Amino acid sequence: MPMWAEEVRTRVAVYEILPIGEIGTDTLYIGNRPVELPRLADRLEVAGQDGDLLLVRLGSFGTACPNMWVFVDATKAPAKVSDMFGTCHDSYEVRVGADGLELRTPSVEPDESGDMRYWFADGVVHEELGPPTSLGLNTVSEWGGEYPKFLVNDPMWEGAMLTHIGPVGLLDLRSLFEMQSAFEWEGDWLVATGCRTDACGSLGGVLALSRDGSRMVAMVHRDEGAPKDGLAIYGDDAGDLPHTLIEFQERWKK
């Protein structure tokens, strides 16, 4: 067996993840028979197992949707593959809870915050939106290396975000950070960039927080013709700014 193969054993069969020829995609095999999945994947991963139930990540490199998911019910042969689900988000958590094996991944809907929870029961995928969650980070510095999607949806930081960015800016940011960079330091500023997974070429933005928390500045750009097109600036942009914000503003200002 090649070193890059993955093997998962259930009571019914042994599952292997193997590449397909030379086209750079993976598939799931039972013995020498491929399992029919909803889409090709650059990288498959059995991200969780609860007995004979598998949670499989269908990863794609360089696309607007890096992660989608299926449950594989291996209780009996042939295995049942669920409908594909997920939010395309690159952050996720797999756990076994009261409903068995489940996936939690941030919602990407503009009017939603919190995690989507998915589980498999009675032969179908179920989902629900959980309450907003907090990472429990109290200072700006603690957000270094974390992702902005969690900050803009963190109930503990909502008051500060509304004070500095305003309600329209906060709603804009909550709909923005699907594809995103982690927060990194630029001098005394913590900075992250992001875009919508289905519109990275036409909708993007930057969020910056000063080290002492006294300033937050966000810039969002939409292509002409889109709702609220052009460059929108939220927060106090007077005075010194990190170079990522300056470059973003210079690129998109009319």
TORKOL-4160 file (C-alpha; in steps of 0.2 Angstrom, whole numbers, padded with zeros to 4 digits, m for minus):
254
<pt num="1" X="0000" Y="0000" Z="0000"/>
<pt num="2" X="0007" Y="0017" Z="m0005"/>
<pt num="3" X="0012" Y="0028" Z="0010"/>
<pt num="4" X="0000" Y="0042" Z="0004"/>
<pt num="5" X="m0015" Y="0030" Z="0005"/>
<pt num="6" X="m0027" Y="0031" Z="0020"/>
<pt num="7" X="m0036" Y="0016" Z="0027"/>
<pt num="8" X="m0052" Y="0015" Z="0037"/>
<pt num="9" X="m0060" Y="m0001" Z="0044"/>
<pt num="10" X="m0078" Y="m0004" Z="0047"/>
<pt num="11" X="m0087" Y="m0020" Z="0051"/>
<pt num="12" X="m0092" Y="m0022" Z="0033"/>
<pt num="13" X="m0077" Y="m0017" Z="0023"/>
<pt num="14" X="m0060" Y="m0008" Z="0022"/>
<pt num="15" X="m0060" Y="0009" Z="0014"/>
<pt num="16" X="m0045" Y="0017" Z="0006"/>
<pt num="17" X="m0042" Y="0034" Z="m0001"/>
<pt num="18" X="m0031" Y="0033" Z="m0016"/>
<pt num="19" X="m0026" Y="0045" Z="m0030"/>
<pt num="20" X="m0034" Y="0043" Z="m0047"/>
<pt num="21" X="m0020" Y="0040" Z="m0060"/>
<pt num="22" X="m0011" Y="0056" Z="m0064"/>
<pt num="23" X="m0025" Y="0069" Z="m0064"/>
<pt num="24" X="m0022" Y="0074" Z="m0046"/>
<pt num="25" X="m0038" Y="0069" Z="m0038"/>
<pt num="26" X="m0042" Y="0057" Z="m0025"/>
<pt num="27" X="m0056" Y="0044" Z="m0023"/>
<pt num="28" X="m0063" Y="0032" Z="m0010"/>
<pt num="29" X="m0061" Y="0014" Z="m0014"/>
<pt num="30" X="m0069" Y="m0002" Z="m0006"/>
<pt num="31" X="m0056" Y="m0015" Z="m0012"/>
<pt num="32" X="m0054" Y="m0011" Z="m0030"/>
<pt num="33" X="m0071" Y="m0003" Z="m0032"/>
<pt num="34" X="m0072" Y="0016" Z="m0032"/>
<pt num="35" X="m0086" Y="0024" Z="m0021"/>
<pt num="36" X="m0097" Y="0036" Z="m0032"/>
<pt num="37" X="m0095" Y="0053" Z="m0024"/>
<pt num="38" X="m0104" Y="0069" Z="m0028"/>
<pt num="39" X="m0089" Y="0078" Z="m0035"/>
<pt num="40" X="m0070" Y="0075" Z="m0039"/>
<pt num="41" X="m0059" Y="0080" Z="m0025"/>
<pt num="42" X="m0040" Y="0086" Z="m0025"/>
<pt num="43" X="m0039" Y="0079" Z="m0007"/>
<pt num="44" X="m0050" Y="0067" Z="0001"/>
<pt num="45" X="m0050" Y="0065" Z="0020"/>
<pt num="46" X="m0059" Y="0054" Z="0032"/>
<pt num="47" X="m0061" Y="0067" Z="0045"/>
<pt num="48" X="m0071" Y="0057" Z="0057"/>
<pt num="49" X="m0078" Y="0040" Z="0061"/>
<pt num="50" X="m0092" Y="0034" Z="0073"/>
<pt num="51" X="m0093" Y="0015" Z="0071"/>
<pt num="52" X="m0098" Y="0012" Z="0053"/>
<pt num="53" X="m0102" Y="0030" Z="0049"/>
<pt num="54" X="m0088" Y="0040" Z="0041"/>
<pt num="55" X="m0087" Y="0059" Z="0038"/>
<pt num="56" X="m0077" Y="0063" Z="0022"/>
<pt num="57" X="m0070" Y="0079" Z="0017"/>
<pt num="58" X="m0070" Y="0083" Z="m0001"/>
<pt num="59" X="m0056" Y="0096" Z="m0003"/>
<pt num="60" X="m0052" Y="0106" Z="m0018"/>
<pt num="61" X="m0036" Y="0117" Z="m0021"/>
<pt num="62" X="m0037" Y="0134" Z="m0029"/>
<pt num="63" X="m0056" Y="0135" Z="m0030"/>
<pt num="64" X="m0069" Y="0146" Z="m0022"/>
<pt num="65" X="m0075" Y="0131" Z="m0012"/>
<pt num="66" X="m0061" Y="0122" Z="m0003"/>
<pt num="67" X="m0071" Y="0111" Z="0008"/>
<pt num="68" X="m0087" Y="0101" Z="0006"/>
<pt num="69" X="m0093" Y="0085" Z="0015"/>
<pt num="70" X="m0102" Y="0069" Z="0014"/>
<pt num="71" X="m0107" Y="0056" Z="0026"/>
<pt num="72" X="m0104" Y="0038" Z="0021"/>
<pt num="73" X="m0115" Y="0025" Z="0030"/>
<pt num="74" X="m0105" Y="0009" Z="0029"/>
<pt num="75" X="m0118" Y="m0001" Z="0040"/>
<pt num="76" X="m0120" Y="m0013" Z="0025"/>
<pt num="77" X="m0114" Y="m0015" Z="0008"/>
<pt num="78" X="m0116" Y="m0006" Z="m0004"/>
<pt num="79" X="m0112" Y="0009" Z="0007"/>
<pt num="80" X="m0124" Y="0024" Z="0006"/>
<pt num="81" X="m0116" Y="0041" Z="0002"/>
<pt num="82" X="m0126" Y="0056" Z="0008"/>
<pt num="83" X="m0130" Y="0072" Z="m0002"/>
<pt num="84" X="m0115" Y="0084" Z="m0001"/>
<pt num="85" X="m0116" Y="0098" Z="0012"/>
<pt num="86" X="m0106" Y="0111" Z="0020"/>
<pt num="87" X="m0103" Y="0130" Z="0019"/>
<pt num="88" X="m0087" Y="0129" Z="0009"/>
<pt num="89" X="m0078" Y="0137" Z="0024"/>
<pt num="90" X="m0060" Y="0131" Z="0027"/>
<pt num="91" X="m0062" Y="0131" Z="0046"/>
<pt num="92" X="m0072" Y="0116" Z="0054"/>
<pt num="93" X="m0073" Y="0105" Z="0069"/>
<pt num="94" X="m0078" Y="0086" Z="0070"/>
<pt num="95" X="m0085" Y="0079" Z="0086"/>
<pt num="96" X="m0096" Y="0065" Z="0092"/>
<pt num="97" X="m0111" Y="0072" Z="0101"/>
<pt num="98" X="m0128" Y="0068" Z="0107"/>
<pt num="99" X="m0133" Y="0065" Z="0089"/>
<pt num="100" X="m0118" Y="0055" Z="0085"/>
<pt num="101" X="m0104" Y="0060" Z="0072"/>
<pt num="102" X="m0106" Y="0079" Z="0068"/>
<pt num="103" X="m0098" Y="0093" Z="0058"/>
<pt num="104" X="m0097" Y="0111" Z="0064"/>
<pt num="105" X="m0092" Y="0124" Z="0052"/>
<pt num="106" X="m0095" Y="0143" Z="0052"/>
<pt num="107" X="m0110" Y="0149" Z="0043"/>
<pt num="108" X="m0106" Y="0161" Z="0028"/>
<pt num="109" X="m0124" Y="0168" Z="0026"/>
<pt num="110" X="m0124" Y="0187" Z="0028"/>
<pt num="111" X="m0137" Y="0188" Z="0041"/>
<pt num="112" X="m0131" Y="0173" Z="0051"/>
<pt num="113" X="m0117" Y="0171" Z="0064"/>
<pt num="114" X="m0112" Y="0156" Z="0073"/>
<pt num="115" X="m0108" Y="0138" Z="0067"/>
<pt num="116" X="m0119" Y="0127" Z="0056"/>
<pt num="117" X="m0120" Y="0109" Z="0064"/>
<pt num="118" X="m0123" Y="0094" Z="0052"/>
<pt num="119" X="m0127" Y="0076" Z="0057"/>
<pt num="120" X="m0133" Y="0060" Z="0049"/>
<pt num="121" X="m0149" Y="0052" Z="0055"/>
<pt num="122" X="m0163" Y="0041" Z="0047"/>
<pt num="123" X="m0153" Y="0041" Z="0031"/>
<pt num="124" X="m0152" Y="0060" Z="0028"/>
<pt num="125" X="m0141" Y="0074" Z="0033"/>
<pt num="126" X="m0148" Y="0086" Z="0046"/>
<pt num="127" X="m0143" Y="0104" Z="0049"/>
<pt num="128" X="m0146" Y="0118" Z="0061"/>
<pt num="129" X="m0138" Y="0135" Z="0065"/>
<pt num="130" X="m0130" Y="0136" Z="0082"/>
<pt num="131" X="m0129" Y="0151" Z="0093"/>
<pt num="132" X="m0115" Y="0163" Z="0091"/>
<pt num="133" X="m0099" Y="0157" Z="0100"/>
<pt num="134" X="m0085" Y="0166" Z="0108"/>
<pt num="135" X="m0067" Y="0161" Z="0108"/>
<pt num="136" X="m0064" Y="0170" Z="0124"/>
<pt num="137" X="m0050" Y="0181" Z="0118"/>
<pt num="138" X="m0050" Y="0197" Z="0128"/>
<pt num="139" X="m0037" Y="0208" Z="0120"/>
<pt num="140" X="m0032" Y="0212" Z="0102"/>
<pt num="141" X="m0015" Y="0204" Z="0104"/>
<pt num="142" X="m0023" Y="0187" Z="0107"/>
<pt num="143" X="m0031" Y="0187" Z="0090"/>
<pt num="144" X="m0014" Y="0185" Z="0082"/>
<pt num="145" X="m0015" Y="0170" Z="0071"/>
<pt num="146" X="m0033" Y="0168" Z="0072"/>
<pt num="147" X="m0046" Y="0171" Z="0058"/>
<pt num="148" X="m0056" Y="0187" Z="0056"/>
<pt num="149" X="m0073" Y="0177" Z="0053"/>
<pt num="150" X="m0072" Y="0172" Z="0071"/>
<pt num="151" X="m0069" Y="0190" Z="0077"/>
<pt num="152" X="m0083" Y="0198" Z="0068"/>
<pt num="153" X="m0095" Y="0184" Z="0074"/>
<pt num="154" X="m0089" Y="0184" Z="0092"/>
<pt num="155" X="m0103" Y="0190" Z="0104"/>
<pt num="156" X="m0090" Y="0196" Z="0116"/>
<pt num="157" X="m0083" Y="0208" Z="0103"/>
<pt num="158" X="m0099" Y="0214" Z="0095"/>
<pt num="159" X="m0100" Y="0230" Z="0106"/>
<pt num="160" X="m0082" Y="0235" Z="0101"/>
<pt num="161" X="m0085" Y="0231" Z="0083"/>
<pt num="162" X="m0102" Y="0241" Z="0083"/>
<pt num="163" X="m0093" Y="0256" Z="0091"/>
<pt num="164" X="m0078" Y="0257" Z="0079"/>
<pt num="165" X="m0085" Y="0249" Z="0063"/>
<pt num="166" X="m0104" Y="0253" Z="0065"/>
<pt num="167" X="m0119" Y="0241" Z="0061"/>
<pt num="168" X="m0117" Y="0242" Z="0042"/>
<pt num="169" X="m0099" Y="0239" Z="0042"/>
<pt num="170" X="m0101" Y="0224" Z="0054"/>
<pt num="171" X="m0114" Y="0216" Z="0043"/>
<pt num="172" X="m0103" Y="0219" Z="0028"/>
<pt num="173" X="m0088" Y="0210" Z="0037"/>
<pt num="174" X="m0099" Y="0196" Z="0042"/>
<pt num="175" X="m0103" Y="0192" Z="0024"/>
<pt num="176" X="m0086" Y="0194" Z="0018"/>
<pt num="177" X="m0074" Y="0183" Z="0027"/>
<pt num="178" X="m0076" Y="0166" Z="0019"/>
<pt num="179" X="m0059" Y="0164" Z="0011"/>
<pt num="180" X="m0048" Y="0173" Z="0023"/>
<pt num="181" X="m0030" Y="0175" Z="0029"/>
<pt num="182" X="m0026" Y="0174" Z="0048"/>
<pt num="183" X="m0023" Y="0190" Z="0058"/>
<pt num="184" X="m0004" Y="0195" Z="0056"/>
<pt num="185" X="0005" Y="0210" Z="0064"/>
<pt num="186" X="0010" Y="0225" Z="0053"/>
<pt num="187" X="0019" Y="0236" Z="0066"/>
<pt num="188" X="0006" Y="0240" Z="0079"/>
<pt num="189" X="m0009" Y="0234" Z="0068"/>
<pt num="190" X="m0016" Y="0217" Z="0067"/>
<pt num="191" X="m0022" Y="0214" Z="0049"/>
<pt num="192" X="m0032" Y="0201" Z="0040"/>
<pt num="193" X="m0039" Y="0200" Z="0022"/>
<pt num="194" X="m0053" Y="0191" Z="0015"/>
<pt num="195" X="m0067" Y="0188" Z="0001"/>
<pt num="196" X="m0083" Y="0179" Z="m0003"/>
<pt num="197" X="m0079" Y="0162" Z="m0009"/>
<pt num="198" X="m0090" Y="0164" Z="m0025"/>
<pt num="199" X="m0084" Y="0182" Z="m0029"/>
<pt num="200" X="m0066" Y="0183" Z="m0024"/>
<pt num="201" X="m0062" Y="0193" Z="m0040"/>
<pt num="202" X="m0076" Y="0206" Z="m0037"/>
<pt num="203" X="m0078" Y="0207" Z="m0018"/>
<pt num="204" X="m0064" Y="0208" Z="m0005"/>
<pt num="205" X="m0059" Y="0218" Z="0010"/>
<pt num="206" X="m0047" Y="0221" Z="0024"/>
<pt num="207" X="m0049" Y="0222" Z="0043"/>
<pt num="208" X="m0036" Y="0231" Z="0054"/>
<pt num="209" X="m0036" Y="0233" Z="0073"/>
<pt num="210" X="m0023" Y="0243" Z="0083"/>
<pt num="211" X="m0014" Y="0235" Z="0096"/>
<pt num="212" X="m0022" Y="0244" Z="0110"/>
<pt num="213" X="m0039" Y="0242" Z="0103"/>
<pt num="214" X="m0042" Y="0261" Z="0102"/>
<pt num="215" X="m0045" Y="0260" Z="0083"/>
<pt num="216" X="m0053" Y="0247" Z="0070"/>
<pt num="217" X="m0053" Y="0251" Z="0052"/>
<pt num="218" X="m0061" Y="0240" Z="0038"/>
<pt num="219" X="m0061" Y="0243" Z="0019"/>
<pt num="220" X="m0073" Y="0233" Z="0007"/>
<pt num="221" X="m0073" Y="0234" Z="m0012"/>
<pt num="222" X="m0086" Y="0228" Z="m0024"/>
<pt num="223" X="m0086" Y="0229" Z="m0042"/>
<pt num="224" X="m0096" Y="0242" Z="m0052"/>
<pt num="225" X="m0114" Y="0236" Z="m0054"/>
<pt num="226" X="m0115" Y="0226" Z="m0038"/>
<pt num="227" X="m0125" Y="0233" Z="m0023"/>
<pt num="228" X="m0115" Y="0246" Z="m0014"/>
<pt num="229" X="m0102" Y="0246" Z="m0027"/>
<pt num="230" X="m0085" Y="0254" Z="m0025"/>
<pt num="231" X="m0074" Y="0256" Z="m0010"/>
<pt num="232" X="m0082" Y="0257" Z="0007"/>
<pt num="233" X="m0072" Y="0263" Z="0022"/>
<pt num="234" X="m0078" Y="0259" Z="0040"/>
<pt num="235" X="m0070" Y="0266" Z="0056"/>
<pt num="236" X="m0057" Y="0279" Z="0059"/>
<pt num="237" X="m0045" Y="0280" Z="0044"/>
<pt num="238" X="m0037" Y="0296" Z="0049"/>
<pt num="239" X="m0019" Y="0295" Z="0054"/>
<pt num="240" X="m0006" Y="0281" Z="0052"/>
<pt num="241" X="m0013" Y="0265" Z="0044"/>
<pt num="242" X="m0005" Y="0248" Z="0040"/>
<pt num="243" X="0002" Y="0246" Z="0023"/>
<pt num="244" X="m0011" Y="0233" Z="0018"/>
<pt num="245" X="m0025" Y="0245" Z="0021"/>
<pt num="246" X="m0016" Y="0259" Z="0012"/>
<pt num="247" X="m0012" Y="0248" Z="m0003"/>
<pt num="248" X="m0030" Y="0242" Z="m0004"/>
<pt num="249" X="m0037" Y="0260" Z="m0003"/>
<pt num="250" X="m0025" Y="0266" Z="m0017"/>
<pt num="251" X="m0030" Y="0251" Z="m0028"/>
<pt num="252" X="m0048" Y="0254" Z="m0027"/>
<pt num="253" X="m0052" Y="0272" Z="m0024"/>
<pt num="254" X="m0060" Y="0281" Z="m0038"/>
